[in-house]
């Protein structure tokens, strides 16, 4: 694992595997760079140089109070610069939103592969009040409850599933990522209704989704592919219920680069 500094000085940890054209992976909510390890290995096996990294407030990376989506954009830019540039960025879930937002703000991402981005496209769902509530829970020393509130209010998990996570210890295991859900919530809120400018990226865009995934993600993925000029929608049968299959995803990228 290596470390680079973001624009505000926050240390960002990243790992590189393989040789070839560089693909930077951007994780979604409640995950770390290590969780993308199987995907990185599949890309390396396919002849790519794969980069995984911990987004701020996650495991090996640092944090700064009051961080914004722009800070996360700077983090991605710092990682890309540290590895000598990117031929592509692969973002999953909120990581796909970050990849798109970064490209919109001029980060040299190369081709964009956006896996099941949870973009609302309307005024439904949560607002700024959830971000404030999540931060207050973290500040009050309840990161586990921040994770639970994020799962309920942002992801929309059923209450019984969240309660089961509290009973079986899953929420406690995710508690160290409590601050990061604040950033995921505000990032997703920032592109809840993306502007025409945000969608007018010049990089090649491929939107990926599973055949069997949450209905909201089918709608958001299909709509994004239709809203970005020239974007391609690829349905990946092997990716099931919001989990990007490593080998199948690497295959899609190989076919388009």
C-alpha positions as CSV (number, residue, x, y, z in Angstrom):
1,X,0.0,0.0,0.0
2,X,1.2,3.5,-0.9
3,X,0.0,6.9,0.2
4,X,-0.5,10.2,-1.6
5,X,-1.7,13.6,-0.4
6,X,-4.9,15.2,-1.6
7,X,-5.1,18.9,-2.3
8,X,-6.1,19.7,1.3
9,X,-3.2,17.5,2.7
10,X,-5.4,14.5,3.6
11,X,-3.4,11.3,3.1
12,X,-5.1,8.9,0.7
13,X,-4.0,5.2,0.7
14,X,-3.9,3.2,-2.5
15,X,-2.7,-0.1,-3.9
16,X,-1.6,-1.1,-7.4
17,X,-1.7,-4.6,-8.9
18,X,-0.8,-5.8,-12.4
19,X,0.7,-4.2,-15.5
20,X,-0.8,-2.6,-18.5
21,X,-3.3,0.2,-19.1
22,X,-4.4,1.7,-15.8
23,X,-7.9,1.3,-14.4
24,X,-8.6,3.2,-11.1
25,X,-11.5,1.6,-9.1
26,X,-13.7,3.8,-7.0
27,X,-15.7,2.0,-4.3
28,X,-19.2,2.7,-3.2
29,X,-20.6,3.2,0.3
30,X,-19.6,1.1,3.3
31,X,-16.7,-0.5,1.5
32,X,-12.9,-0.1,1.4
33,X,-10.2,-0.4,-1.1
34,X,-9.6,-4.0,0.1
35,X,-13.2,-4.9,-0.9
36,X,-12.3,-4.2,-4.5
37,X,-9.4,-6.6,-4.3
38,X,-11.1,-9.4,-6.3
39,X,-12.1,-6.9,-9.0
40,X,-8.5,-5.6,-9.1
41,X,-7.1,-9.1,-9.5
42,X,-9.6,-9.9,-12.3
43,X,-8.4,-6.7,-14.1
44,X,-4.8,-7.7,-13.5
45,X,-5.5,-11.1,-14.9
46,X,-7.0,-9.5,-18.0
47,X,-3.8,-7.5,-18.6
48,X,-4.6,-4.2,-16.8
49,X,-2.9,-2.3,-14.0
50,X,-5.6,-1.9,-11.4
51,X,-5.6,0.7,-8.6
52,X,-7.7,0.4,-5.5
53,X,-7.9,3.1,-2.8
54,X,-9.5,4.0,0.5
55,X,-11.8,7.0,0.1
56,X,-11.4,9.5,2.8
57,X,-12.5,8.5,6.3
58,X,-11.9,4.9,5.4
59,X,-9.3,2.6,6.9
60,X,-5.9,3.6,5.5
61,X,-6.8,7.2,4.4
62,X,-7.2,10.3,6.5
63,X,-10.0,12.8,6.9
64,X,-10.8,16.4,7.4
65,X,-13.8,17.7,9.3
66,X,-16.4,19.2,7.0
67,X,-15.1,17.4,3.8
68,X,-17.1,18.0,0.7
69,X,-17.7,16.2,-2.6
70,X,-15.1,18.5,-4.1
71,X,-12.6,17.1,-1.6
72,X,-13.4,13.6,-2.7
73,X,-12.9,14.7,-6.3
74,X,-9.5,16.0,-5.3
75,X,-8.7,12.7,-3.7
76,X,-9.4,10.8,-6.9
77,X,-7.4,13.3,-8.8
78,X,-4.5,12.8,-6.4
79,X,-4.6,9.0,-6.8
80,X,-4.7,9.3,-10.6
81,X,-1.7,11.7,-10.5
82,X,0.2,9.4,-8.1
83,X,-0.1,6.4,-10.4
84,X,0.9,8.4,-13.5
85,X,-2.5,8.8,-15.0
86,X,-5.6,6.7,-15.7
87,X,-6.8,5.1,-18.9
88,X,-10.1,4.4,-17.2
89,X,-12.0,4.9,-14.0
90,X,-14.4,2.2,-12.8
91,X,-16.9,3.4,-10.2
92,X,-19.4,1.3,-8.4
93,X,-22.5,2.7,-6.7
94,X,-21.7,6.0,-5.1
95,X,-18.2,5.5,-6.5
96,X,-19.8,5.8,-9.9
97,X,-21.3,9.1,-8.9
98,X,-17.9,10.3,-7.7
99,X,-16.3,9.2,-11.0
100,X,-18.9,11.0,-13.1
101,X,-18.7,14.1,-10.9
102,X,-14.9,14.1,-11.1
103,X,-14.9,13.9,-14.8
104,X,-17.4,16.7,-15.0
105,X,-15.0,18.8,-12.9
106,X,-12.1,18.2,-15.2
107,X,-10.3,15.3,-13.6
108,X,-8.5,13.3,-16.3
109,X,-10.3,10.0,-15.7
110,X,-10.0,8.4,-19.2
111,X,-12.9,6.2,-20.1
112,X,-15.7,6.0,-17.5
113,X,-17.2,2.7,-16.5
114,X,-20.2,3.5,-14.1
115,X,-21.6,0.5,-12.3
116,X,-25.2,0.9,-10.9
117,X,-24.9,4.6,-9.9
118,X,-27.8,5.5,-7.5
119,X,-28.8,8.7,-9.2
120,X,-32.3,9.8,-8.2
121,X,-33.1,12.0,-11.2
122,X,-36.0,13.6,-9.4
123,X,-36.9,15.2,-6.0
124,X,-37.8,11.9,-4.3
125,X,-35.8,10.4,-1.4
126,X,-33.8,12.2,1.3
127,X,-32.6,15.7,1.6
128,X,-29.9,17.7,3.4
129,X,-31.6,16.9,6.7
130,X,-30.2,13.3,6.5
131,X,-26.7,14.5,6.0
132,X,-27.0,16.7,9.1
133,X,-28.5,13.9,11.2
134,X,-25.7,11.4,10.1
135,X,-23.0,13.9,11.1
136,X,-24.7,14.6,14.5
137,X,-24.8,10.8,15.2
138,X,-21.0,10.6,14.4
139,X,-20.2,13.7,16.5
140,X,-22.2,12.3,19.4
141,X,-20.1,9.1,19.4
142,X,-22.7,6.8,17.6
143,X,-21.1,5.8,14.3
144,X,-22.9,2.5,14.3
145,X,-26.2,4.4,14.5
146,X,-25.0,6.6,11.7
147,X,-24.5,3.5,9.5
148,X,-28.0,2.3,10.4
149,X,-29.6,5.7,9.6
150,X,-27.7,5.7,6.3
151,X,-28.9,2.2,5.4
152,X,-32.5,3.2,6.2
153,X,-32.7,6.7,4.9
154,X,-30.3,6.7,1.9
155,X,-30.1,3.1,0.7
156,X,-33.7,2.3,1.7
157,X,-33.0,-1.1,3.4
158,X,-36.0,-2.6,5.3
159,X,-35.9,-1.9,9.1
160,X,-35.9,-5.6,9.9
161,X,-32.8,-6.1,7.8
162,X,-31.0,-3.2,9.6
163,X,-32.1,-4.6,13.0
164,X,-30.7,-8.0,12.0
165,X,-27.4,-6.3,11.3
166,X,-27.4,-4.8,14.7
167,X,-28.1,-8.2,16.3
168,X,-25.5,-10.2,14.3
169,X,-22.7,-7.6,14.7
170,X,-22.6,-6.3,11.1
171,X,-23.4,-2.8,12.2
172,X,-20.7,-2.9,14.8
173,X,-18.2,-4.1,12.1
174,X,-19.2,-1.2,9.9
175,X,-19.0,1.4,12.6
176,X,-15.4,2.5,11.7
177,X,-16.9,3.7,8.4
178,X,-19.5,5.9,10.1
179,X,-18.0,9.2,9.0
180,X,-17.8,8.0,5.4
181,X,-21.5,7.6,5.1
182,X,-21.9,11.3,5.7
183,X,-19.7,11.9,2.7
184,X,-21.6,9.3,0.6
185,X,-24.9,10.9,1.5
186,X,-23.8,14.4,0.6
187,X,-22.1,13.2,-2.6
188,X,-25.2,11.3,-3.8
189,X,-27.4,14.3,-2.9
190,X,-25.1,16.6,-4.9
191,X,-26.0,14.7,-8.1
192,X,-29.5,13.8,-7.1
193,X,-30.8,15.8,-10.1
194,X,-27.7,16.1,-12.3
195,X,-27.5,19.2,-14.5
196,X,-27.0,19.0,-18.2
197,X,-23.4,20.2,-17.7
198,X,-22.7,17.3,-15.3
199,X,-24.0,14.9,-17.9
200,X,-22.1,16.4,-20.8
201,X,-18.8,14.7,-20.1
202,X,-16.5,14.1,-23.1
203,X,-15.0,10.8,-22.0
204,X,-16.4,7.6,-23.4
205,X,-19.1,6.4,-20.9
206,X,-20.2,2.8,-20.3
207,X,-23.0,2.2,-17.7
208,X,-23.1,-1.3,-16.2
209,X,-25.8,-3.0,-14.3
210,X,-26.9,-6.4,-13.3
211,X,-29.8,-8.2,-14.8
212,X,-31.0,-9.0,-11.3
213,X,-30.6,-6.0,-9.1
214,X,-32.7,-3.5,-7.2
215,X,-35.4,-1.9,-9.4
216,X,-34.3,1.6,-8.4
217,X,-30.8,0.8,-9.7
218,X,-32.1,-0.6,-13.0
219,X,-34.0,2.6,-13.5
220,X,-31.1,4.9,-12.5
221,X,-28.6,3.0,-14.6
222,X,-30.8,2.9,-17.7
223,X,-31.8,6.6,-17.3
224,X,-28.1,7.7,-16.9
225,X,-27.1,5.8,-20.1
226,X,-29.9,7.6,-21.9
227,X,-29.0,11.0,-20.5
228,X,-25.2,11.0,-21.2
229,X,-24.6,11.7,-24.9
230,X,-23.0,8.6,-26.6
231,X,-23.1,6.5,-23.4
232,X,-23.5,2.7,-23.7
233,X,-25.6,0.5,-21.4
234,X,-24.3,-3.0,-20.7
235,X,-26.3,-5.5,-18.7
236,X,-24.0,-7.9,-16.9
237,X,-25.9,-11.1,-16.1
238,X,-23.2,-12.3,-13.7
239,X,-23.6,-9.2,-11.5
240,X,-26.4,-9.9,-9.0
241,X,-28.1,-7.6,-6.4
242,X,-25.7,-4.7,-6.6
243,X,-22.5,-6.8,-6.6
244,X,-20.3,-6.2,-9.6
245,X,-19.0,-9.6,-10.7
246,X,-15.2,-9.2,-11.0
247,X,-14.5,-11.4,-14.0
248,X,-17.5,-10.3,-16.0
249,X,-16.8,-6.6,-15.2
250,X,-13.2,-7.1,-16.3
251,X,-14.5,-8.7,-19.5
252,X,-16.7,-5.7,-20.3
253,X,-13.8,-3.3,-19.8
254,X,-11.4,-5.4,-21.9
255,X,-13.9,-5.4,-24.8
256,X,-14.1,-1.6,-24.7
257,X,-10.5,-0.6,-24.3
